């Protein structure tokens, strides 16, 4: 039998597939769920990804916030190697040491009491929605009227599963799968009056991101978060903080709600939790935990020995290397440089975020798309979300020199684009600025 060729839809393991061949193979084999950029990466080191030709790219997106320790971090490599020699998977019918050890670290860091481990952020949110419904049932059984509906926020993004997507604001995520889970209503972003008008005992929970990620790095105000906390306490509903993108030290505190002086009833985590190994977590208070008993929820892979071991190594590294202090310092510097950039370019309409969760909003979607492509040409990876927003989620180990490199490129690109726009004739032969 002859060896499979590079263009075969079923290449052998020995086949070296470059970008064109990989694209062709994926076109035949994968569901068309992604519109990928034309880059084929083979490895990473620190804050850099390295493509098929050995070209290094400064990664200021870190796998959409996953690779908080960068690439090839020795603590992660060591934890994977050591645990893989002992036990990778174990049914949740049995005990292993990792879950309790990890739960202790996470509950201490968040002010919660109990944990449930899942495979991803959307599954952690799905567990939170189920917990809230179970909590409402328990409250009703105890004589407190509490409904089954959820309040979420405009511009929210909570995941791709049917419950999580129902609580996600944008139509493009929900409409292809209608009818999604009923019983979700939306509050205008950061609008305290709208929250007050819509909230009632019909709702078993308010689900929110203290800093919206996919929605454009939009921090909620202290006033809104305290109002949400007060409203839920008034009826016995749960306040659920989705910290999947903003948690685990991304903003300089372990969770972003800790900047606001509130404590939710439920917290969800994922992304950097296990350094790239799939793992999500639901954390909750002792009261909320009473609504769940054995058999009501579960998972095959969530909280496996390998994922827990790596997550503990990630937490150890964040603590040992004082990375949250580093996030605060470098994030402050990054924000200051972005603010200076905004003063030089009228196309920048807003700069926002906390720590190393930052965004620049531009005055047009086309400009944002162009800037993203030009940054990629300069070997710098960022992300565009909500059409006009440039999102920065660099690894926690990023240094000022990397920030300077990115800001110099961004400044140059915006200058070039403004000059190009000024030189582009308008109808009637005029130029911008005439």
N, C-alpha and C positions, 0 to 999 in steps of 0.2 A: 504494500500500500504506500502511495506517495505521501510525503509530508504535506501538511496543510500550508497554503500560501498565506501571505500577509493580508490578502483581500478575502480570504475565506470567512464566511459568517461564523465558523467555529474554529478559530485559530488554536494551535497547540500552545502549551505553556512555553515552548522554546521559541515561539515566534516573537520577534521584536517588532512591536507595532508603533510606528511613529504617528504624528498627528492626523494626517490624511487617512491612513489606514484605520486608525482608531475611530475617527468620525464615520467612516464608511461602515465599519462593523457595528457601531452603535445604532446607526440608521436602520440596520436590518434587524437588530436584536432587542433593542430597548424600547419601552414605551416613550413617547415623545413628551416627557414631562419637563425637560430642561432645554433652555436656549443657551447653550454653553458658549463661553468665550473661546476663541481659537488658541488655547494654550494647553499644552500637555506637560504636566509636572511629574517628575520622577522621584524627587526627594526634597527634604528641607533641612535647614540648619539655622537655629536661632530664630531671627525674625525674617529669614529669607526662604523663599521657595526657589527650586532650581529646576529648570525645564529640561526637555529631552536633549538640548544642545549644550547644557551646562551653563545657561544664562541665569543669573541670579535676579530675583524680583523681591523688592522690599514689600512685605505683606502687612498692610495696615488694616486687614479685615479678619485675619486669623481664623479662617473657616467659619465666618459669621459668629465670631466670639467664642469659638470652641477651644482653639489652641492658645490658651492664656499663657502657657509657659513656653510658647514658641514651638519649634520643631527639634526633634532628636534630643529632647531634654534628658540628661542622664538619670534623673530621679524617676521619670516615667519609664524609660527603657529598663532600668533596674527592677522596678516593681513588676513590669510585664514578664521579664525573664524569670524572676524568682517565683512569682505566683504560677506561671504557666508550667513550671516543673512540678508543682504540687497539685493544683486543682483549678481548672478553668471554669467548669460549670457544675452546678449541683442543683437538683430540684429543690424548690422551696418547701417540699415536704420534710426536709432535713435542716439541721443547723450547720452553719459555719461561722467562724469568728468575725468575719468582715462586716456583716450588716449591723450588729449592735455597736461595734467600734465606730463605724461611720455615722450611725444615727446619733451617737453621743456627741461627736464633734459638730454635727450639723445643728442639732437642737441647742447646744450651748452657744453656738454662733448666732442663732436667730431668735432665741427666746421662746422657741417652741418646745413641745414635750415628746412628741412621737413622730415616727417616720414611716413612709411606705416608699419602696424603690420600684421604679419602672424602667422602661428602656429609652425614654425620650421625653422631651418637654411636653409635646402634645399629649402623651399618655399620662404625664403627671397632672396636666390640667384636666384631662378626662377623669382621673381619679378624684380631683378636687370637686368637679361637678357632681359626681356620684355621691361623694361624701356630703355635699350640701343638701342634696335631695334626701339622703338618709337622715341627716340632722333635722331637716324640717319634719320628716315623719315622726322622729323621736319626740320633737317638741310638741307636735299635735297629740301624740299619745300621752304626754305629760300635762296636757291641758292648755298649751299655748298655741293659739292659732298662727300658723306660719305657712305661707303658700309655697309653690314649687317653681316660681319664675326666677329668672336671673336678670340683673342689671349689668350691662357692660358699657364700654365707652366707644364713642365715635373714634375712628382711626385705629381701633384696637387690632391686635393680631395675637391669637392664642393657639394656633396650630391647625393641623390639616384633618384630624379625625372629626367625626360627625358632630360630636358635642362641642369640641373646641372651635371648629369652623363656624358653628352656629353663633358663637360668641365673638366672632371676628367681623369687623365692621364692613370692609369693602365688598361690594357686590361680586367682584370678579372671583373672589374665593368661595362665595356661598352659592351663587345662582346656578352654576353648572350641576350642582348636586341637590337642588330643591326637590322635595321639601326637606330641609335640614331639621334638626331638633327644635321643636316649638318652645315657646316660653321665654325667649330672650328679647329684651328691649334695650335700647341704646340711649345713653345720656350724652348730651353735647360735651365735647372735651373741655374739662376744667371749668364747667359751668355749675357753680354751686346752686344757683336758683333752679336750674333745670333738674338737678339731682333731687332737690327738695320737693319739686313738683311731681316727680315721677315715682319716688320711693314710697313704698307702703309695706304692710305686712303680707302682701301677696308675694313678696320676693324672699327667697331663702338665702340669697347671697348677692353681694356686689363683687364682680370679678374685674380687676384692673391691673394694669402695669403702672407702677409708680413713675417709670420713665418708659414711654412707648418706644419700642425698637423699630420694627418694620414700619410703624406709622410715622417715622421721621425723627426719631430721637427727641421726643416731646416730654419734658418733665411736667408732672402735675404740680400744682401749687400746694403749699402747706395747708392753706385754707380748705382746698377741696378734699385732700386726704383726711384731714381732721373731721370734716363734715361727713365723709363716707363712714369713718369710724363711729361717729356719734349716731348716725342714722341706723346702722346695723345693730348697735347696742340697744337702741330704743325698742326694737322688735324681737331681738334674739337671732337675727340673721347673721350669716358669716361674712366676714371681710376676707377675700382671697387676694393675695398679692402675687401676681405672676412676675417672678424675678428670674425667669429663664435666661433673658439676655442681660439684665442689669445686676444679677446677683453674683455671688462668689468673688467679691472684691472688685468688680469691674468699675465701680464708681468711687472707690477709695474706702468704702465701708463694706462689710460682708454682704449686706443687702441694701438696696437703695432706699427702702422705707425707713431705714435707720437714720437717714439724714433729716427726717421729718418729725421724729419724736412720737411715732405711733407704733403699735404692735398689732398686726393682723391676727386672724384666727387660723388662717391657712397660708402657707407659702409654698410655691413651686419653684424648683431649681432644675437645671439640666446643663446644656451647652458645655462649659469648661469643667463640669463636675469631675469627670474621670479622664480629663486630658485627651479626649478624642475617642476613647472607648465609650460606646453608647450607654448612658445612664441618666435617668431622671429621678427626682425625688419629690414627694409630697411631705411636707412637715405641717403639723397641726398641734393645737392645744389639747390638753387632757380632756377638756369638756367635749370638744368636737370629736375626739377619738371614740367617745362612747357610742357614737352612731354606727360604728363598723364592728362587725364580729366575724369570726372565722367562716369562710365560704362566700361572703358577700362580694369580695373582690380578690384579684390575684394576678399573677403573671408567671410566665415560664422563665424568662431570661432576666427580669429585673432584679438587681441586687446580687448578681452572681459573684463568686469569689474573685475573679479577675478584675471586674469593674470596681468592686469595693476596694481591693488592694491598691489599684491605681488612684482612685479618688483619695484615699488616705495619704498617698504619696504627694498628690497635688496639694492637699491641705497642709501637709508638713512643709512643703517647699514654700508656699505662700507665707506661712508663719515664720519659718526659719530665715528666709531671705527678706523679710519685712516688705513684701511686695505690695501690700496695700498702701504703705507709706510711699513707696516708689510710684504707684499709680497716682496717688494724690499729687506728688511733686511733678511728675512728667505730664499728668493731665492738666494741671494748672498752667504749666509752660505752654503746652499744646494749645489750650484755650486762649491764652494771651496772644499767641502768634496768629491764631485764626481771627481774633478780634482786630489785630493790626491789619491783617489781609482785608477784612471787611471795610476798613477805613480807606483802603487804596482802590477798592473796586466796587463801583455802584451796583454791579450785577449780583453781589452778595447781599441778600435781603435779611439774613438772620444767621447767627451762630448760637448754638445751644448744646446742652449736655452737661454731664458731670464725669470727673475722672477721665478714664479712657473710653468713654462712651459719648462721642462728640459728632456734631453734624454742622455742615454748611449748607444753607438753603440758597439756591440761585433763582434768578428771576425768570428762567424758562427751562422747560424740560429738555429742549433741544441743546441748550448750552450745557446742561448737566450731563447729558449723554456724550457730548463732544469732549468735555473735560475728562470724563471717565476713560474714554478711549485714548486720549492724549496722555493721561497718567500711565496707562498700561504701556503705551509706546515708550515711555520713559522708565519702564520696569518698576512701576509702583502700583500696587493693587489696593484699590478702595472699592466702594460699592455705591450704587445709586438706588435710593428707595423713595417711594411716594413721588416718583417722577422727577422732582426738582431738588432732591436732597442728596448730598454727598455724605455718606456715612463712614465714620472711622471707628473701628473696633480693633486696635492693634494688640499684639501680645503684651502682657504686663511687663515683660523684660525690655520693651522698647526704650531707647535712649534718646537724649536730646538731639544727637547728631542725625538720627533717623527722622525725627520730626523736622529738623531743619532741611533735610534733603527733600522731604515731601512738600514742605511749604514753599521752598524755592521753586520747585517744579510747578506747583499750583499757581503761584504768583506769575510765573512766566507764561503759563497757558492762558490765564485770564487776560493778561496784557496782550498777548497775541490775538486772542479772540476779539477783544475790544477794538484793536487796531484793524482787524479784518472787517468787523462790522462797520467801523467808521468809513472804511474805504469802499464799502459795497453800495453801488448806486441804488437810490430809491426811485420809485416811479417819477418820471419827469426829468431824470438825469441828475437829480440831486444826490448828495452823499449825507450820511448821518453826521450831524454836527453843523451842516450848512445852514 
